[in-house]
Amino acid sequence: MYQAIEAISKAGVIQPLEPVKFDENEHLVILRLSKAYVDEAGSSASPADWKKWSGVLKDSPNLNDDPVSTQNALRSDWD
């Protein structure tokens, strides 16, 4: 099972933002976000920014089929 834990690094020590209880010798995978990504994600975007994505996939060759058959095809991959 995966669990996302947000943390920051202070003086080279990783500190979770919320209390987390770890098991002894528990295997962890740490994903480090670049400073540019964090700065961009934290910037205040205007509410109208979502409109630039409207209709982007309308001409996609992957989405020309019937939506229900596309869902069924994707779900059959999980079986």
Beta strands, then each sheet from edge to edge (+ up, - down):
strand 1: 7-10
strand 2: 13-16
sheet 1: 1+ 2-
end
